């Protein structure tokens, strides 16, 4: 899936996934907004 104008958000998500877990993180948004694809 291609995202437009979301470079900082993509980088933030990748940094969360690369680090040792410390907190629970949720990805939320409207229906059909691409959450599952992420």
C-alpha positions as CSV (number, residue, x, y, z in Angstrom):
1,X,0.0,0.0,0.0
2,X,1.4,3.4,-0.9
3,X,1.0,6.3,1.5
4,X,1.3,10.0,0.5
5,X,2.8,12.7,2.7
6,X,3.2,10.3,5.6
7,X,7.0,10.0,5.8
8,X,7.3,11.1,9.5
9,X,4.4,8.8,10.5
10,X,6.0,5.8,8.7
11,X,9.3,6.6,10.4
12,X,7.7,6.8,13.8
13,X,6.0,3.4,13.3
14,X,9.2,1.8,12.1
15,X,11.1,3.2,15.1
16,X,8.5,1.8,17.5
17,X,8.7,-1.7,15.9
18,X,12.6,-1.6,16.0
19,X,13.0,-0.8,19.7
20,X,12.5,-3.0,22.7
21,X,8.9,-2.9,23.8
22,X,8.2,-0.7,26.8
23,X,4.6,0.4,26.2
24,X,1.5,-0.9,24.5
25,X,1.0,0.9,21.2
26,X,-2.3,1.0,19.3
27,X,-2.9,1.9,15.7
28,X,-6.5,3.2,15.3
29,X,-8.5,5.1,12.7
30,X,-11.6,5.0,10.6
31,X,-12.8,1.9,8.9
32,X,-10.9,1.1,5.6
33,X,-8.1,3.5,6.5
34,X,-5.3,0.9,6.0
35,X,-4.7,-0.2,9.6
36,X,-4.6,-3.9,8.7
37,X,-2.2,-3.3,5.9
38,X,0.2,-1.6,8.2
